[in-house]
Amino acid sequence: MNIFINQESRELPEGATLADALAAWDTPAVFAAAVNLQFVPRATYAQHRLTEGDRIEIIAPITGG
């Protein structure tokens, strides 16, 4: 199935979870994830099943002032 991670197309097998998608992406040490603009709690990444066309956003905190 085709999904998007930060607007970049990725192919994953049917039944893949958010945890599977994140494992295929170079995620920063600290981040949050949203699927179709809905925040997903870290504790549920392995249970959150993805479907064709889902859009995942990986958001890293920005520090500074």
C-alpha positions in Angstrom: 0.0 0.0 0.0 1.1 3.5 -0.6 1.3 6.0 2.3 3.0 9.4 2.7 5.5 10.3 5.4 6.1 14.1 5.6 4.8 14.4 2.0 7.1 11.6 0.7 5.5 8.6 -0.8 6.4 5.2 0.7 5.3 1.6 0.0 4.4 -0.6 2.9 2.9 -4.0 3.0 -0.8 -4.4 3.7 -1.6 -4.4 7.4 1.4 -2.2 8.3 1.2 -0.2 11.5 2.5 3.2 12.4 5.4 1.6 14.2 6.3 -0.2 10.9 6.2 3.0 9.0 8.4 4.8 11.6 10.9 2.0 11.5 11.3 2.6 7.8 11.9 6.3 8.3 14.9 8.1 9.9 13.0 9.6 12.8 14.7 12.1 15.2 15.4 11.0 18.8 12.4 13.0 20.1 9.3 13.4 17.9 5.5 13.2 17.8 3.5 11.5 15.0 0.1 12.3 13.5 -1.9 10.3 11.0 -4.2 12.3 8.8 -3.7 15.3 11.1 -4.7 13.3 14.2 -2.1 13.0 16.9 -1.3 9.3 17.8 0.0 8.5 21.3 3.4 6.8 21.3 2.0 3.9 23.3 -0.4 3.0 20.4 2.0 3.2 17.5 2.2 -0.7 17.2 -1.6 -1.0 17.2 -2.4 1.8 14.9 -3.1 0.2 11.5 -2.5 2.2 8.4 -4.6 2.2 5.2 -3.9 3.1 1.6 -3.2 6.9 1.2 -2.7 7.6 4.9 -0.6 10.7 5.5 1.9 10.6 8.4 3.5 13.7 9.8 6.6 13.3 12.0 7.0 16.4 14.1 10.2 17.3 16.0 10.3 20.0 18.6 12.2 23.1 17.7 14.1 25.0 20.5 15.5 28.4 20.5 14.4 31.9 21.2 
